[in-house]
Amino acid sequence: MARVTAARSFGLVAILVSVMTTAAAASEPAPAIDPPPTAQNWSDLAKLPDWSGVWIPESWQITTARHPPSWRPEILKDVEALKALEKAGHPKGLYVDCLPEGMPSFIIMTLGATEFLYTPGRVTILNEFDGNRQRRIYTDGRGHPDDPDLTFNGHSVGRWEGGTLVVDTAAILPQTYLPVSQAVGIPNDGDAHIIERIHLIGPDRLVDEMTVEAPHVLAAPWRVTRNFTRTRERRSDIVEASCRQGDFIAGKDAQGHAAFLPIGHTEDGAPLPPDQVKPPQ
Amino acid sequence: MKPALTAASLTAALSLTLGLTVGGAPALAHHSFAMFDPAKVLSLKGTVKDFEWSNPHVSLWVLAPPAGGGEAELWTVELTSPGNLTRLGWTRHSLKAGDHVVVEVNPLRNGQHGGGFRKVTLTDTGQTLGGALRDLEKPANP
């Protein structure tokens, strides 16, 4: 293909940097510790754009309708089957078993408030959703590990281009879903790679412009953006948000201690009154 | 109307169902609202039995008689998270056991007594509370 995507360009640069880093590493091993930040490191953070406050994501329906992915032809039947399951009220995939949604759903599909923390050499993204999940984006110049453990959110390194944080994410678990709709998704099946450009688009508006490469299931890189709106209301501060408390109801155990007691629910997870619960077939 | 269940009797009833329904079941707490039928809207006029301020979904337990009359039946209604409800002006005290309410829900597709929350009106005060996430998308400096 003559047209080289920005993501692939970034990937090429990353590979070159990686090769250079590897070459350098041959004579100069990577540091085994993170050096303590200097006063200058801390003061440099004040020069970065102000992303403080709490960021509310736009409706996921808007995000996914704006930029639908191009699935590989052989994947389309799986996508349609998932949509049919969701329409019938039996979604499979995302939001099942309280496993992390992972990347890119961490950004694309979250229903929770988000905040960005700057510390020297790192940007941390905190999300209230489903267990206060988090991403660490290293901005200290490191690359991805040579043999990283695969994780739901992958390994992220970033750099600042003016007011834009450019993030490269790799080492994402192949089981991690690419979202089809709110609660259904297709596993990326491996080799997923994501480039993000995160920047302000207004005094209280921020966008994450994402290019998702998942060559085993996508016919082309997926260019998708999600907008966020800032609030500074104290009542909007991020709070604890576990993923499984809803499987229980507050009560007392046999010894009279405060306890969470499991409750019945539909096969898809909605809680039910005791007289509505059906025994397993 | 049948007397409201006590907290102890609700707990006992829940415990009785435990062995049959929960053992070995997958962890499901967070889920989409796909199991609720968005094309149907049901009004539950009754009394709050319990209001569980929990993640990932706040749950509202309501005793309401069937539309044609008869003994009150227990329904579970799911809302968004405590964090998002707080941003919409709710607190964990917004509803309490004994409150007379009309709750508008999208019912479960299979007819079981569960629903996805749309709005609630406290009949004694006329106060109405909603839970639409889109209402959160207001800029700090419009």
Interface residues (C-beta under 8 A of the other chain):
Chain A: G53 I56 E58 S59 E86 K87 A88 G89 H90 P91 L94 Y95 V96 D97 C98 L111 G112 A113 E128 F129 D130 Q182 A183 G202 P203 D204 R205 T229 R230 T231 R232 E233 R235 S236 I238 V239 E240 A241 S242 C243 R244 Q245 G246 D247 F248 I249 A250 G251 K252 L261 P262 I263 G264 H265 T266 D268 G269 A270 P271 L272 P273 P274 D275 Q276 V277 K278 P279 P280
Chain B: A7 L10 T11 A13 L14 S15 L16 T17 L18 L20 T21 V22 A25 P26 A27 L28 A29 H30 H31 S32 F33 A34 M35 F36 D37 D50 E52 S54 N55 P56 H57 S59 W61 E73 L74 W75 T76 E78 T80 S81 P82 G83 N84 T86 R87 G89 L108 R109 N110 Q112 H113 G114 L133 R134 L136 E137 K138 P139 A140 N141
